[in-house]
């Protein structure tokens, strides 16, 4: 049964034309094209909370890099030693 449509080496995938060699867009590309990513990047509270999360994680990993001295007693007081 002949078709009137021309043969093309491309197929439609997620509203994009990609080569029909079996490789579609990468997982990162599909995630960036998703509604979830759009909603996240267009809502200021989500972006602010992500920035706070990054700050907390960086501070947690950087904490062991600082030297400090601690005094013993009923209240444990730690002071950063001077360089």
Steps between C-alpha positions, in 0.01 A plus 500: 500500500685810382492812713478855370726622783871531423742268679692691765791400722344685795229408746304722734597458865370727778409778257848490346643354186777257588697258282326165460819306576348391832656772713252740653569796725709433809345460842623845600345652188169325564504619863575858393206485257261369767223684680669424833813697404291791367296518819813488715682774310200733485411502871710729723438304825634184337812678377555665840465169685747337259750781563463450877550125456820556300628743766435249779669214313806713417525617862475141625783384274714807580455475879783247558745729319499756783723438801352580836581461868246395756498567874364234727252574775127506551469706182705387205635814335681464170698786353675504166875524549675797344731432204 
